[in-house]
Amino acid sequence: MQTELTILQNFAYALAIGALVGIEREKHKVSNLSSFGGVRTFMLMALLGAVGAWLGLQLQQPWPELAVLAVVALLVLAAYNRKQREEPQVPGLTTELSAMLVFLLGGAVMHGHAGIAVALAIMTSAILAFKQPLHGLVDKIGNDDLYAGLKLLIATFIVLPLLPDHALDPWQAFNPYKIWLLVILISLLSLVGYIATRLLGPARGTAVAGLAGGLVSSTAVSLSFARLSQQPQGGDNQDDALACGILLAWSVMSLRVLLMVGIVYLPLLASLWPAIGAMALVTLALAAYFYRRAPQLQANSATSVSNPFSLWAASQFGLMFAAVLLVVKLTEHFAPAEGLYLVSAIAGTTDVDAITLSMAQYAQQAGREQLAATALVIAVLSNTLVKTALVCTLGSAGLRQRLLWTCALVVLTAFLVLWAL
């Protein structure tokens, strides 16, 4: 049985829960005269829940708490009916549901769950207080955004548990569960970048577009800005602005590689971060240089980023990742270790995500961190060279000139760091 001091503390917790939610509802009541209850009502609701639970514990019977719950439910229902008669155009149940929740949280305190009850009360108060921001956020969500989120949830909580968590091939390369888990990781990072781009808007400047677009695809940023540079509008100033956006996307790509490696296999970072980190720093420094040369970074169009997640796109990435992982395993079995460098260079021409995750898994065997790190640096360099080639092919002469010597500095930095190690 609870001591009297503990009981009093629990009643105090219940009153605090009612006051916390009630204060917010009191503010709401000022602008809505028919709203049910204010701070005193909610404090009494929480206290009723606590008293009902306390009586049930004393009698060791559930009926006192259930009886009080039934009475409170009838009172809340009566209040809702009155509000509907007075304001039939406002059929919301938010305040009434909050009152019932406060009652239950007050009872939860008496059952020994004060910490959880207080946390839920804080969450409830926050949900009620942030009504306008939440509604504004929902207004910004389009059907494509909703479908993307649902597909990600399906892939995570329905598809993933159904996959076997063991290798299906003799080289121990194809584990459907782990491959799909990494697919979800990549999709989640892309979805974050997509949401950032949508929230920031399409015309906030090339710097912001480069940072947000780099989370989705630095190649897409390079391609989009290269085409944009062909529009004769801003001259050298526009080329500086676009170069800044492209380089910011490249730096985000480097940081994504470090982030994924840190999530999958943290010890590999010790061998990887000097080269990739140096490349990212050089890229950021050059982006800052072009930013200073073009203070008005107002591009007419940001990166065009499509829905970042679809089950078909995820399946394609999973197949590509499995193929890269299989090639890595075959190279490990039948070719010298340096053969992985060629694999990384080829894989990096299209995308660095698959080879990053493959090398992170490969490095988990003892003594392979440095080899995997070097292979990843080669993949990033290969990807950088391909993006530079795209810009040189599709971009203006000014943008091509800027990206050529920038790429040369990034490649030189990577080779110097590798040579020093």
Secondary structure as GFF3:
##gff-version 3
##sequence-region A 1 421
A	DSSP	alpha_helix	4	30	.	.	.	ID=ss1
A	DSSP	alpha_helix	39	59	.	.	.	ID=ss2
A	DSSP	alpha_helix	63	86	.	.	.	ID=ss3
A	DSSP	alpha_helix	94	110	.	.	.	ID=ss4
A	DSSP	alpha_helix	114	129	.	.	.	ID=ss5
A	DSSP	alpha_helix	131	140	.	.	.	ID=ss6
A	DSSP	alpha_helix	143	154	.	.	.	ID=ss7
A	DSSP	pi_helix	155	159	.	.	.	ID=ss8
A	DSSP	alpha_helix	160	162	.	.	.	ID=ss9
A	DSSP	alpha_helix	176	200	.	.	.	ID=ss10
A	DSSP	alpha_helix	206	216	.	.	.	ID=ss11
A	DSSP	alpha_helix	218	228	.	.	.	ID=ss12
A	DSSP	alpha_helix	235	264	.	.	.	ID=ss13
A	DSSP	three_ten_helix	266	268	.	.	.	ID=ss14
A	DSSP	alpha_helix	269	293	.	.	.	ID=ss15
A	DSSP	alpha_helix	311	334	.	.	.	ID=ss16
A	DSSP	alpha_helix	339	347	.	.	.	ID=ss17
A	DSSP	alpha_helix	353	362	.	.	.	ID=ss18
A	DSSP	alpha_helix	369	394	.	.	.	ID=ss19
A	DSSP	alpha_helix	397	420	.	.	.	ID=ss20
###
